[in-house]
């Protein structure tokens, strides 16, 4: 029997929100180590990582060292009898500037990074007697790009003599994953496109929620999800997969116990105008219940709470009152690490100033419409990188980056504009 360990979206180095940055950073490292423990315990023959190994290309030296040490521990724990296959995710940088370059060399004998050659239309393959694997690294335009290189991928897999053929990607797959609203069509690949590739197994990262196996008439499509809550709104569970391959494929999802609990909840007021005190009481009761659960399990946790509905007056005063009370509760009950409040309340008699019909992706696409294809891709990637940098490095007082960091991004934006002239 062949055993394959699969995980994805480990986001080593993620420290969002920055109010609890160090707790979050530890949580992602913990989840990565527990996944390695699982693969060693299960005595796997292969390990596949489906992208977003790191949170960002410019990770800290400590992040890079942790990953290299943990992968080496995996190899040593399995007496060198393991092959590690990876693809680049959107958080891992670009084909020309990839974070995976930091982990390739020390594990050259065991580690194979796939996918960026495929994006260029090259025949790129990992192959042994048991497995043939083709990768497809992240691109902001997977739907048109996979159609362009479909013939190359299909030809590689069809001519391979390996027993089992695998396609590893980092993208959204329609009809398999529960895709978030507002994702544009060019970022979603159809199941029909996947079926035509000729793989026995398709593994996709990028979607952070585990998606049970989709069977396309013999082609198995899997999404392992993230190993830890990427955002505080994520519901979980999070973990890794163990695949047992003999005559058929047996897929087992193994949850990873988080270092800190993450819970997302909401106070729903409905359409009836309610006083501030009503929302405050409901919010505090939910927080107290969460603290009881944490104390009962001897765990520490983070809570994300959304306030929704119609308040009679003082929506921002309510937020301030709750923040002060939560601060006192945290001092009394150290099991509660942090409460992230999202104030989505509407105030009676106040009309919102802004509105609109375009979602974020549509707005960016419209904005970058005058750019050529290559420059548009780089512009979209730059926007994503700036957003990540703002989440981690922005001043808590001004919400801005330092002048030197802003200058760096302005220079890159000018280079993108220069390429269109």
Secondary structure, DSSP 8 states (H G I E B T S, - for coil): -EEEEEE----BT---SGGGHHHHHHHHHHHHHHHHHHHHHTT-SEEEE-S--BS-SS--HHHHHHHHHHHHHHHHHTTT--EEEEE--GGGEETTEETTHHHHGGGTTTEEEESHHHHTT----EE-SSEEEEEE---TTHHHHHHHHHHHHHHHHHH---SEEEEEEESEETTTS---TT--GGGEE-HHHHHTT--SEEEEES--S-EEEEEETTEEEEE---SS-SSTT-----EEEEEEESSSEEEEEEE---SSEEEEEEEE-TTS-B-HHHHHHHHHHHHHHHHHHHHHHT--EEEEEEEEEEESS-HHHHHHHHHHHHHHHHHH-TTEEEEEEEEEEEETT---S---S--HHHHHHHHTTTS-HHHHHHHHHHHHHHHHHHHHHS-TTT----HHHHHHHHHHHHHHHHHT-
